[in-house]
């Protein structure tokens, strides 16, 4: 099971929801295509948060924000 979840809500909303349920975040980023990608520290937390986010989970492909823009 993947620990990563893409959701159609803001980073602040993800942080609040995870804090409320005691789920520890490993990484979080805003998606270029809209929404937020969050990686939880374990599969149990990921499953809890998937259920909590419900219909806000993005099932299809997303465009991630590049972490570094290389100059030539």
Backbone as a chain_set.jsonl record, in Angstrom:
{"seq": "XXXXXXXXXXXXXXXXXXXXXXXXXXXXXXXXXXXXXXXXXXXXXXXXXXXXXXXXXXXXXXXXXXXXXXXX", "coords": {"N": [[0.836, -1.173, 0.0], [0.517, 2.208, -0.806], [1.975, 5.065, 0.731], [1.504, 7.587, -0.052], [-0.776, 10.205, -0.857], [-2.917, 11.935, -2.997], [-4.775, 14.828, -2.862], [-7.685, 16.916, -3.237], [-7.541, 19.436, -1.812], [-6.291, 22.161, 0.241], [-2.851, 22.622, 1.437], [-2.891, 23.513, 4.088], [-5.386, 22.574, 4.975], [-4.933, 19.829, 4.79], [-2.867, 19.519, 6.68], [-4.252, 20.227, 9.034], [-6.252, 18.215, 9.12], [-4.684, 15.889, 9.338], [-3.326, 16.357, 11.746], [-5.493, 16.373, 13.502], [-6.202, 13.695, 13.488], [-3.959, 12.433, 14.356], [-2.042, 11.603, 12.526], [1.141, 11.266, 11.194], [3.066, 13.282, 9.083], [5.264, 12.689, 6.415], [6.155, 13.962, 4.089], [5.067, 16.827, 2.198], [3.441, 18.563, -0.427], [2.42, 21.153, -2.709], [0.419, 20.574, -5.526], [1.051, 21.071, -8.986], [-1.036, 20.75, -10.724], [-3.161, 21.316, -9.16], [-4.381, 21.032, -5.866], [-3.076, 18.873, -3.248], [-0.232, 16.897, -2.434], [0.42, 14.406, -0.171], [2.554, 12.573, 1.936], [2.451, 10.02, 4.171], [3.828, 8.712, 7.281], [3.467, 6.001, 7.718], [1.71, 3.029, 6.565], [-0.716, 2.502, 7.863], [-1.523, 5.013, 8.842], [-1.831, 6.282, 6.394], [-4.004, 4.879, 5.316], [-5.999, 5.545, 7.173], [-6.166, 8.314, 6.701], [-6.914, 8.362, 4.0], [-9.505, 7.391, 4.178], [-10.574, 9.431, 5.743], [-10.311, 11.682, 4.051], [-11.93, 10.926, 1.958], [-14.045, 11.588, -0.736], [-12.421, 13.583, -1.635], [-9.99, 12.632, -2.384], [-7.724, 12.376, -5.034], [-7.971, 10.414, -7.797], [-6.925, 10.013, -10.354], [-4.174, 10.75, -12.684], [-1.713, 13.227, -11.714], [-0.091, 16.452, -11.887], [3.015, 17.098, -10.711], [4.844, 19.557, -8.821], [7.951, 20.725, -9.906], [10.876, 20.078, -8.001], [13.301, 21.31, -8.271], [14.516, 23.705, -10.458], [16.488, 23.454, -13.157], [19.147, 25.295, -14.515], [20.567, 26.046, -17.7]], "CA": [[0.0, 0.0, 0.0], [1.258, 3.463, -0.907], [1.797, 6.036, 1.817], [1.244, 8.881, -0.687], [-2.168, 10.492, -1.202], [-3.163, 13.206, -3.676], [-6.11, 15.281, -2.472], [-8.134, 18.181, -3.81], [-7.687, 20.432, -0.752], [-5.05, 22.909, 0.453], [-1.89, 22.081, 2.404], [-3.362, 23.844, 5.438], [-6.474, 21.644, 5.306], [-4.309, 18.514, 4.992], [-2.174, 19.579, 7.97], [-5.269, 20.222, 10.089], [-6.89, 16.894, 9.157], [-3.709, 14.912, 9.837], [-3.104, 16.667, 13.162], [-6.707, 15.963, 14.218], [-6.254, 12.234, 13.565], [-2.68, 11.926, 14.848], [-1.271, 11.025, 11.419], [2.393, 11.995, 11.008], [3.395, 13.538, 7.681], [6.669, 12.563, 6.022], [6.392, 15.005, 3.078], [3.847, 17.458, 1.696], [3.726, 19.535, -1.491], [1.312, 21.621, -3.527], [0.475, 20.021, -6.879], [0.916, 22.048, -10.072], [-2.354, 20.546, -11.33], [-4.169, 21.667, -8.164], [-4.48, 20.103, -4.755], [-1.914, 18.628, -2.4], [0.286, 15.53, -2.305], [0.917, 14.182, 1.184], [3.107, 11.246, 2.195], [2.388, 9.735, 5.596], [4.968, 7.924, 7.743], [3.196, 4.558, 7.672], [0.542, 2.624, 5.775], [-1.932, 2.627, 8.675], [-1.906, 6.427, 8.824], [-2.295, 6.576, 5.038], [-5.351, 4.321, 5.175], [-6.871, 6.393, 7.995], [-6.366, 9.605, 6.042], [-7.69, 8.135, 2.772], [-10.903, 7.316, 4.597], [-10.972, 10.76, 6.224], [-10.428, 12.586, 2.907], [-13.07, 10.457, 1.175], [-14.17, 11.965, -2.151], [-11.407, 14.59, -1.954], [-8.808, 11.941, -2.905], [-7.601, 12.439, -6.493], [-7.677, 9.058, -8.247], [-6.209, 10.006, -11.63], [-2.821, 11.316, -12.706], [-1.546, 14.62, -11.296], [1.173, 17.076, -12.274], [3.732, 17.551, -9.52], [5.688, 20.74, -8.954], [9.371, 20.346, -9.876], [11.557, 20.516, -6.789], [14.421, 22.161, -8.633], [14.555, 24.102, -11.859], [17.889, 23.478, -13.569], [19.493, 26.261, -15.563], [21.559, 25.496, -18.637]], "C": [[0.887, 1.246, 0.0], [0.959, 4.365, 0.287], [1.449, 7.414, 1.277], [-0.228, 9.009, -1.073], [-2.209, 11.854, -1.884], [-4.602, 13.612, -3.378], [-6.415, 16.661, -3.03], [-8.503, 19.175, -2.703], [-6.33, 21.106, -0.548], [-4.125, 22.201, 1.446], [-2.365, 22.326, 3.831], [-4.47, 22.896, 5.887], [-5.937, 20.241, 5.564], [-3.634, 18.475, 6.362], [-3.157, 19.498, 9.133], [-5.894, 18.841, 10.243], [-5.946, 15.84, 9.735], [-3.453, 15.117, 11.327], [-4.282, 16.163, 13.997], [-6.748, 14.454, 14.443], [-4.934, 11.61, 14.025], [-1.827, 11.258, 13.792], [-0.035, 11.889, 11.172], [2.749, 12.08, 9.533], [4.895, 13.412, 7.466], [7.05, 13.662, 5.038], [5.05, 15.551, 2.614], [4.238, 18.474, 0.633], [2.439, 19.933, -2.199], [1.498, 21.07, -4.935], [0.274, 21.122, -7.914], [-0.469, 21.952, -10.712], [-3.497, 20.881, -10.374], [-4.287, 20.609, -7.092], [-3.155, 19.937, -4.036], [-1.536, 17.158, -2.442], [0.849, 15.417, -0.897], [1.408, 12.74, 1.293], [3.123, 11.059, 3.704], [3.532, 8.799, 5.99], [4.717, 6.421, 7.742], [1.878, 4.276, 6.954], [-0.76, 2.752, 6.563], [-2.441, 4.068, 8.688], [-2.448, 6.81, 7.454], [-3.72, 6.065, 4.832], [-6.366, 5.145, 5.972], [-7.191, 7.695, 7.278], [-7.122, 9.457, 4.724], [-9.176, 8.07, 3.105], [-11.408, 8.687, 5.039], [-11.185, 11.732, 5.063], [-11.581, 12.191, 1.991], [-13.025, 10.862, -0.288], [-13.166, 13.034, -2.567], [-10.115, 13.967, -2.485], [-8.844, 11.992, -4.43], [-7.148, 11.067, -6.977], [-6.81, 9.021, -9.501], [-4.814, 10.591, -11.529], [-2.819, 12.794, -12.307], [-0.216, 15.14, -11.828], [1.819, 17.628, -11.017], [4.57, 18.779, -9.833], [7.147, 20.297, -8.925], [10.031, 20.89, -8.608], [12.698, 21.47, -7.096], [14.336, 22.474, -10.121], [16.017, 24.279, -12.247], [18.102, 24.522, -14.652], [20.571, 25.648, -16.445], [22.543, 26.539, -19.029]], "O": [[1.882, 1.315, 0.722], [-0.167, 4.415, 0.781], [1.133, 8.318, 2.05], [-0.845, 8.057, -1.551], [-1.605, 12.813, -1.404], [-5.534, 12.842, -3.609], [-5.515, 17.467, -3.264], [-9.621, 19.688, -2.659], [-5.329, 20.662, -1.11], [-4.543, 21.313, 2.189], [-2.253, 21.447, 4.685], [-4.494, 22.464, 7.04], [-6.424, 19.541, 6.452], [-3.805, 17.518, 7.116], [-2.918, 18.78, 10.104], [-6.051, 18.349, 11.36], [-6.363, 14.998, 10.53], [-3.373, 14.149, 12.083], [-4.088, 15.595, 15.072], [-7.263, 13.985, 15.458], [-4.812, 10.386, 14.074], [-0.975, 10.431, 14.117], [-0.147, 13.098, 10.967], [2.735, 11.076, 8.82], [5.695, 13.954, 8.229], [8.137, 14.233, 5.133], [4.036, 14.853, 2.63], [5.246, 19.166, 0.772], [1.491, 19.152, -2.278], [2.604, 21.096, -5.475], [-0.572, 22.0, -7.74], [-1.01, 22.952, -11.185], [-4.667, 20.748, -10.733], [-4.29, 19.414, -7.39], [-2.237, 20.743, -4.189], [-2.401, 16.283, -2.481], [1.663, 16.241, -0.481], [0.763, 11.811, 0.807], [3.736, 11.843, 4.428], [4.138, 8.164, 5.127], [5.671, 5.642, 7.763], [1.049, 5.166, 6.764], [-1.798, 3.078, 5.987], [-3.641, 4.312, 8.562], [-3.41, 7.571, 7.354], [-4.546, 6.755, 4.235], [-7.469, 5.409, 5.492], [-8.343, 8.131, 7.247], [-7.898, 10.342, 4.363], [-10.004, 8.633, 2.389], [-12.542, 9.059, 4.74], [-12.131, 12.52, 5.082], [-12.149, 13.048, 1.315], [-12.081, 10.523, -1.002], [-13.075, 13.356, -3.752], [-9.241, 14.679, -2.979], [-9.867, 11.689, -5.045], [-6.067, 10.604, -6.612], [-6.035, 8.082, -9.685], [-4.328, 10.891, -10.439], [-3.792, 13.514, -12.532], [0.673, 14.362, -12.174], [1.267, 18.498, -10.343], [4.954, 19.005, -10.981], [7.548, 19.569, -8.017], [9.773, 22.022, -8.199], [13.028, 22.335, -6.285], [14.106, 21.582, -10.937], [16.701, 25.157, -11.722], [17.318, 24.615, -15.597], [21.38, 24.838, -15.993], [23.454, 26.267, -19.811]]}, "num_chains": 1, "name": "protein.A"}
